[in-house]
């Protein structure tokens, strides 16, 4: 894929997600905020930064808690996306996006980065500016990936994953550690741990659990009291 095509898809992705985010009703936003441990006051979610707020929007757009419908589906019904257009292709990819945990391996020979899908045991080629920066090798993230033309693009929120987050998801006690200045590489997972995570990932609330664990370990900054 050429750089110009990637930039075009990225711009369309952002436009569609922004439009869908505006279709998250307050009652749904409140449910997503509470699922992540955020307060809700004066009809607004109480977050400390934009990255925390994006977690709330991610759930509201792609996988709401509390029985609410996806804002992405409402955008698809209300928006005007011409069949066969790039916009329609990106919308379809967003609608099929899957949530996973992945570890960055390094630069991919065809562009972007190579990553290991920790839940599916497959190799990924991901086009993402942030993941392509120096020093990302071995680091892990949780988020939604949409597939376009043989590669993946991130969409929605992206949550940092550490060994402590993995241990929390596996239900093990974790000794609180200072928040790292730089995201460390994760330890390779044992087969039993992968199987346990795969089983947990089948539940609809798994993305919220992962985001909450990342929040609880300070990887999105301090959560307001």
Secondary structure, DSSP 8 states (H G I E B T S, - for coil): --HHHHHHHHHHHHHHHHHHHTT--HHHHHHHHHHTT-EEETTEEE-SSHHHHHHHHHHHHH--STT---HHHHHHHHS---TTSHHHHHHHHHHT-EEEEEEEEEE-TTSSEEEEETTTTEEEEEE-TTTTSTT-TT-EEEEEEEEETTEEEEEEEEEEE-HHHHHHHTT---------SS--------HHHHHHHHHHHTSTTHHHHHHHHHHHTTTT-----
